[in-house]
Amino acid sequence: MNKYYFFPNKLMLYMSIIVLIMTTCIAGFTDRRMARLQKKNYNVLFIAVDDLNTDLSNYGHPLVKTPNLDRLAKRGVQFNRAYCQFPLCNPSRASVMTGLRPDVIQVYENATFFRKTIPDVVTLPQHFMKNGYHTARVGKLYHYGVPKDIGTNGMDDSLSWVQRFNPIGRDKTEEALINNLLPKRGLGNTLAILAAEGTDEEQTDGKVATEAITLLRQNKDRPFFLAIGFFRPHSPYVAPKKYFDMYPIDNISLPVEPADDLNDIPDAAFFTKPPDWGLDKEKRKEAIRAYYACISFMDAQVGRVLEALDPLKLADNTIIVLWGDHGYNLSRHGQWMKQSLFENSARVPLIISVPGGVKGIASPRTVELVDLYPTLAELCGLTVSKTLSGTSLVPLLKNPDAAWKKPAITQVQRQKLMGRSMRTERWRFTEWDEGKAGVELYDEQNDPGEITNLSGKREYAKTRDELAELLRAGTIPIDPGTPVNKKTKD
């Protein structure tokens, strides 16, 4: 037999070719369609943590134990330079959930509900709801007064969710046992401590995790956007006693700073007045210990939720995002909590895990929480409005070291005085009242503690002026990872 296959006639040959072409086209179309469906059918597990800074083992802290965040970081991309847009709960969360900057939504404090200023905005979960996702919330996603609003809807947005749950635990019912180190300040805005009796599951955050696991079970067979909001480590610092036992007081250290550290910093930069609210060293160490205990307690609750994914066969089609709404000062520069523009207040933890994506890599690029809305939309194949303030992080999820020219902008308001700060990979530049109330410039590469304000030094004048122009114009540095002025290495 001839080694070549002969068609009986030309008609059969043409028909075979047509069938082959059609089969190839249909297969290609099916592959593309399946790829789109697979992309769109990602679930989203959106985990917000209240008042969480980067004092975490996965961010290199030598003392704080966060084994579950470590595990999450190993299954995704950890952003080492992620920043909030406003270091206060309501403005930050409203910015994240709308994808718009505080200056757009005009929310600068905890009293204004964003729908009073932009009533028709489509929020991040609302956008997913409109595209067929089941959206549910457990705990704090939009602003809550903590602890007074625990167990209520707080300033939640009803248009964002199909289901809402507001657990309440013994941390709320046993508030009388809490030790307030600053009795004149309310429990949500003070340094207050309770090493609680009982189990994790009896605390509000334990109940949040339990309810979240229930929702995962109930919705495992349909696309969902599940938002989980943990309250700790927000003050009051309440966690079961076993987490306090992890941090003996003798192991807690305070920041070491020069005696004249505050002399070159504008007065507008300070939220905590007088420094450390006058607390002695032992009480400051007690507060830090309690904050760390709450971090480890929260980490354990995150672990419970993550452990539920595999048995439910959700790990392979669920995007996980964990973020802190802003950073937190723990006595550096004499500052506590938030509402400042120092690194510890503006910087936040951010981990994004995408099924089948890059795992266990940290990105050094400067990113913002306002980037989350367009990122999740792109990952799930949803189109978004061009008016969003952020930029999709998908290129960095594919290559965490990819070229990136976008700085991070954080702002805060002192009554009517506005402070704005820009963070590039090397510099932090801050203006108070457009410079009229003070300017700060820190070389984060050589001075990560922000000890020396370089703004008044002549050799840094060019760097300062160029960064000021970029901040005011809202433009992008050509190369934020390199010095603007070659003399800055001196």
C-alpha positions in Angstrom: 0.0 0.0 0.0 1.2 3.5 -0.8 2.5 5.2 2.3 0.3 8.2 1.5 -3.4 8.2 2.2 -5.6 8.8 -0.9 -9.0 10.4 -0.7 -11.5 8.7 -3.1 -12.5 12.0 -4.6 -12.0 15.7 -4.3 -15.4 16.2 -2.5 -14.3 14.0 0.4 -11.0 15.9 0.5 -12.8 19.3 0.7 -15.3 18.0 3.3 -12.5 16.7 5.5 -10.7 20.0 5.3 -13.9 21.9 6.2 -14.5 19.5 9.2 -10.9 20.0 10.4 -11.2 23.8 10.2 -14.5 23.8 12.0 -13.3 21.5 14.7 -10.2 23.6 15.2 -12.3 26.8 15.4 -14.8 25.3 17.8 -12.1 23.9 20.0 -10.4 27.3 20.0 -13.6 29.1 20.8 -14.4 26.5 23.5 -10.9 26.9 25.0 -11.3 30.7 25.1 -14.8 30.5 26.5 -13.8 28.0 29.2 -10.8 30.3 30.0 -13.2 33.2 30.4 -15.7 31.2 32.5 -12.9 29.8 34.7 -11.6 33.4 35.2 -15.0 34.9 35.9 -16.0 32.1 38.2 -13.2 32.7 40.7 -14.6 33.2 44.2 -13.2 36.1 46.3 -12.4 35.8 50.0 -11.8 39.4 51.1 -10.3 39.6 54.6 -10.0 43.0 56.3 -8.1 43.4 59.6 -8.7 46.4 61.8 -5.7 48.5 62.9 -3.1 46.0 61.7 0.4 47.1 61.0 3.3 45.1 59.6 4.7 43.8 62.9 4.2 40.3 61.6 6.5 37.3 61.2 5.9 37.2 57.5 7.1 40.8 57.2 10.2 39.9 59.2 9.3 40.9 62.8 11.5 38.9 65.1 9.0 38.5 67.9 5.4 38.5 66.6 4.1 35.1 65.7 1.7 34.9 62.8 2.0 31.3 61.4 -1.2 31.5 59.4 -0.3 34.8 57.6 3.0 33.1 56.9 1.2 30.3 55.3 -1.0 32.6 53.3 2.0 34.6 52.1 3.6 31.3 50.8 0.5 30.7 48.6 0.5 34.2 47.0 2.2 37.5 46.6 3.1 39.6 49.6 3.3 43.4 49.0 6.1 44.8 51.1 5.3 48.4 50.2 1.6 48.7 50.4 0.0 51.9 51.7 -3.4 53.1 52.8 -4.9 56.3 51.4 -6.0 57.7 54.8 -4.8 56.3 58.2 -8.2 56.3 59.8 -10.9 53.6 59.6 -13.8 55.2 57.8 -11.9 57.2 55.1 -9.6 54.2 54.4 -12.4 51.7 54.2 -14.6 53.9 52.1 -11.7 54.5 49.7 -11.0 50.8 49.4 -14.6 49.8 48.9 -15.4 52.5 46.3 -12.0 52.4 44.5 -11.8 56.2 44.9 -9.4 58.4 46.8 -10.5 60.4 49.9 -10.4 63.6 48.0 -12.9 62.2 45.5 -15.4 60.8 48.0 -14.8 63.8 50.4 -14.6 61.5 53.5 -12.0 62.6 55.9 -13.3 61.5 59.3 -15.3 58.7 60.9 -18.7 60.5 60.9 -19.4 60.8 57.2 -21.1 58.0 55.3 -19.7 57.9 51.8 -23.2 57.7 50.2 -24.0 61.1 51.5 -21.3 62.5 49.2 -21.4 60.0 46.3 -24.8 58.3 46.6 -24.7 56.4 43.3 -21.3 54.9 43.5 -21.0 51.2 42.8 -18.9 49.6 45.5 -16.5 46.7 45.0 -18.8 44.0 46.4 -21.8 45.7 44.7 -20.1 45.4 41.4 -19.6 41.7 42.0 -23.2 41.3 43.0 -24.3 43.0 39.7 -22.3 40.4 37.9 -23.9 37.4 39.5 -21.9 36.9 42.6 -23.4 36.1 46.0 -22.0 38.8 48.3 -21.9 38.4 52.1 -20.2 40.2 54.9 -19.2 39.0 58.4 -17.9 41.6 60.9 -16.3 45.0 60.1 -15.8 45.9 56.4 -17.2 49.5 56.3 -16.8 51.6 59.4 -17.8 50.5 62.8 -17.2 52.3 66.1 -15.1 49.8 68.0 -16.1 48.5 70.5 -19.5 50.4 70.8 -20.9 49.2 67.4 -19.9 45.5 67.7 -23.0 43.4 67.1 -24.6 46.1 64.9 -24.5 47.1 61.3 -22.5 50.2 62.2 -22.0 52.4 59.1 -22.3 49.4 56.8 -23.6 49.8 53.2 -26.7 47.7 52.7 -26.4 48.0 48.9 -23.2 46.0 48.9 -24.4 42.7 50.3 -27.0 40.0 50.0 -26.2 38.8 53.5 -24.8 40.6 56.6 -23.8 39.1 59.9 -22.7 41.0 63.1 -21.4 38.5 65.7 -20.9 39.7 69.2 -18.7 37.9 71.8 -17.7 38.1 75.4 -15.1 40.8 74.6 -18.1 43.1 74.3 -20.1 41.8 77.2 -17.1 41.8 79.5 -16.0 45.4 78.9 -16.1 46.2 82.6 -13.1 43.9 83.1 -10.9 45.9 80.6 -8.0 47.9 82.1 -7.8 51.3 80.4 -4.3 52.8 80.7 -5.7 56.2 79.7 -9.1 56.4 81.6 -10.0 59.7 80.1 -10.1 58.3 76.6 -12.8 56.0 75.3 -12.2 52.3 74.8 -11.9 52.6 71.1 -9.3 55.4 71.1 -7.1 54.4 74.0 -4.6 51.8 75.2 -6.8 49.2 77.0 -6.0 45.6 77.9 -7.8 42.4 78.8 -6.2 38.9 78.9 -9.5 37.1 78.7 -10.8 33.9 80.1 -12.5 31.4 77.8 -12.0 30.1 74.3 -11.2 31.8 70.9 -14.7 30.9 69.7 -16.3 32.9 72.5 -14.7 36.2 71.3 -16.2 38.3 68.6 -13.5 37.5 66.1 -13.8 33.8 66.9 -17.5 34.1 66.1 -16.7 36.0 62.9 -14.5 33.1 61.8 -17.1 30.5 62.7 -19.8 32.4 60.7 -17.4 32.8 57.7 -16.8 29.0 57.6 -20.6 28.4 57.7 -21.0 30.8 54.7 -18.2 29.0 52.8 -20.1 25.7 53.3 -23.4 27.2 52.2 -22.1 28.9 49.1 -19.4 26.6 47.9 -21.4 25.7 44.7 -21.9 29.2 43.4 -19.6 32.2 42.8 -19.3 34.2 45.9 -17.6 37.4 47.2 -17.2 36.8 51.0 -15.9 39.7 53.0 -14.6 39.0 56.5 -13.8 41.8 58.9 -11.7 41.0 62.0 -11.9 43.6 64.8 -8.6 42.8 66.5 -5.9 44.2 67.1 -8.1 47.4 67.3 -8.2 48.7 70.8 -9.4 47.6 73.3 -6.7 44.9 73.1 -8.8 41.8 74.2 -7.7 38.3 73.5 -7.6 34.9 75.3 -4.9 34.8 78.0 -2.9 32.1 76.1 -2.0 34.7 73.4 -0.6 37.1 76.1 1.5 34.2 77.4 3.3 34.1 74.0 4.8 37.4 74.8 6.6 37.7 78.2 6.8 41.4 79.1 10.6 41.1 79.4 10.8 40.3 75.7 9.0 43.5 74.7 11.2 46.4 73.6 10.5 50.1 72.9 11.8 52.0 69.9 15.3 53.4 70.4 15.5 56.9 69.1 17.8 60.0 69.7 16.8 62.3 72.5 16.3 65.1 69.9 14.3 63.0 67.5 11.3 65.2 67.5 13.1 68.5 67.0 13.1 68.4 63.2 9.5 67.3 62.7 6.7 69.8 62.1 4.2 70.0 65.0 1.4 69.2 62.5 2.9 65.7 62.1 2.0 64.6 65.6 -1.3 63.0 66.6 -0.3 61.8 70.0 0.3 64.8 72.3 2.2 64.9 74.6 4.5 62.1 73.3 3.3 58.7 74.4 0.4 60.5 76.2 2.8 60.7 79.1 2.8 57.0 79.8 5.9 55.4 81.5 8.0 52.7 79.8 6.3 49.8 81.6 2.8 50.8 80.6 3.9 51.3 77.0 5.4 47.8 77.0 2.2 46.4 78.4 0.3 48.0 75.6 2.6 46.7 72.9 2.4 43.2 74.4 -1.3 43.3 74.3 -1.3 44.5 70.7 0.9 41.6 69.7 -1.3 39.1 71.6 -4.3 40.4 69.6 -2.4 40.0 66.4 -1.6 36.3 67.2 -5.3 35.8 68.2 -6.5 37.3 64.9 -4.0 35.2 63.0 -5.4 32.0 64.6 -8.9 33.0 63.4 -7.6 33.6 59.8 -6.1 30.1 60.0 -9.4 28.6 60.9 -11.0 30.1 57.8 -8.1 29.1 55.5 -8.3 25.5 56.8 -11.9 25.3 55.7 -11.1 25.9 52.0 -9.5 22.5 51.1 -12.2 20.2 52.6 -14.8 22.3 50.7 -12.7 22.1 47.5 -12.5 25.9 47.3 -8.8 26.4 47.3 -8.4 25.9 43.6 -10.9 28.6 42.6 -10.9 31.2 45.3 -8.8 34.4 45.3 -7.8 35.4 48.8 -7.0 39.0 49.7 -5.9 40.0 53.2 -5.3 43.7 54.0 -5.1 46.0 56.9 -7.1 49.2 56.7 -4.1 51.3 57.9 -0.9 51.0 59.9 -0.4 51.5 63.6 2.2 53.4 65.7 3.6 51.8 68.7 5.6 54.6 70.5 7.9 55.5 67.6 8.3 59.3 67.6 6.1 59.1 70.7 3.1 58.3 68.5 0.4 55.7 69.0 -2.3 54.3 66.9 -3.0 56.0 63.5 -3.7 59.4 62.0 -0.1 60.2 61.2 1.9 60.1 57.9 4.8 58.2 59.3 5.7 54.9 57.7 4.3 52.8 60.5 0.9 54.5 60.2 0.6 54.6 56.4 2.1 51.2 55.5 -0.2 48.2 55.6 0.0 44.4 55.2 -1.3 43.2 51.9 -1.3 39.6 50.6 -3.1 38.4 47.4 -3.3 34.7 46.5 -4.6 33.7 43.1 -5.2 30.0 42.3 -2.4 28.8 39.9 -0.6 32.1 40.3 2.8 33.1 41.7 3.4 31.7 45.1 5.7 32.7 48.0 7.1 35.8 46.4 7.2 39.4 47.9 6.9 42.4 45.7 9.0 45.5 46.5 6.8 47.9 44.4 4.8 50.7 46.0 1.1 49.9 45.8 -2.1 51.3 47.3 -5.2 49.9 48.8 -7.2 51.8 46.2 -5.7 49.4 43.7 -7.7 46.4 45.0 -11.0 47.2 43.2 -9.5 47.2 39.7 -7.3 44.2 40.5 -10.1 41.9 41.6 -12.3 43.0 38.8 -9.6 42.2 36.2 -8.8 38.8 37.8 -12.5 37.9 37.7 -13.1 39.2 34.1 -15.3 42.1 35.1 -15.1 45.5 33.4 -14.8 48.6 35.6 -15.4 52.3 35.4 -12.5 54.4 34.1 -13.1 56.8 37.0 -11.6 54.4 39.5 -8.5 55.9 41.2 -6.4 52.8 41.4 -4.4 50.7 39.1 -4.7 46.9 38.6 -2.0 45.0 40.3 -2.3 42.0 38.0 1.1 42.7 36.3 2.7 42.5 39.7 0.8 39.3 40.5 2.3 37.8 37.4 5.8 39.2 38.1 6.2 40.8 41.5 9.4 42.5 40.3 7.9 44.0 37.2 8.6 47.6 36.2 6.3 49.9 38.2 6.3 53.7 38.2 3.4 54.4 40.5 4.0 56.0 44.0 1.6 55.7 46.9 -0.3 58.7 48.2 -1.5 58.9 51.8 -3.3 61.9 53.4 -4.7 62.8 56.8 -6.6 65.8 58.2 -6.0 67.8 61.4 -9.3 69.7 61.7 -9.1 71.8 58.6 -5.3 71.3 58.0 -4.5 68.6 55.4 -1.3 66.6 55.3 -0.3 64.7 52.1 2.5 62.2 51.8 4.0 60.4 48.8 6.0 57.2 49.1 8.3 56.0 46.4 10.5 53.0 46.7 13.2 55.2 48.3 11.6 58.4 49.6 8.8 59.6 51.8 7.9 63.2 51.1 5.2 65.0 53.2 3.6 68.4 53.1 1.4 69.9 55.8 -1.1 72.5 54.4 0.8 72.4 51.1 4.0 73.1 52.9 2.9 76.1 54.9 2.7 74.1 58.1 5.8 72.0 57.5 7.6 69.6 55.2 9.2 66.3 55.8 11.6 64.3 53.6 12.9 60.9 54.6 15.4 58.5 52.9 13.6 55.3 53.6 16.5 53.3 52.1 19.1 54.6 54.6 16.8 55.8 57.4 13.9 53.4 57.7 13.1 54.8 61.2 12.5 58.2 59.7 14.9 59.8 62.2 16.3 62.6 60.1 14.1 65.0 58.2 16.1 66.0 55.1 13.7 68.7 53.8 15.7 71.6 55.2 19.1 70.4 54.0 20.5 72.2 51.0 22.0 69.1 49.3 18.5 67.5 49.2 16.8 70.6 47.8 16.5 69.3 44.3 15.0 66.0 45.5 12.6 67.8 47.7 11.4 70.1 45.0 11.0 67.4 42.4 9.0 65.2 44.8 6.9 68.2 45.8 6.0 68.9 42.2 5.1 65.2 41.7 2.9 65.1 44.8 1.0 68.3 43.9 0.5 67.3 40.3 -0.4 63.7 41.1 2.0 62.5 38.3 4.3 59.5 38.3 8.0 59.4 39.0 10.1 58.3 36.1 12.0 55.9 38.3 10.9 55.9 41.9 13.5 53.3 42.9 16.5 55.4 42.2 17.7 58.7 43.7 16.4 61.9 42.0 19.5 63.7 43.1 22.9 61.9 42.8 24.1 63.8 45.8 21.6 62.1 48.1 24.0 59.3 48.8 26.3 61.6 50.6 
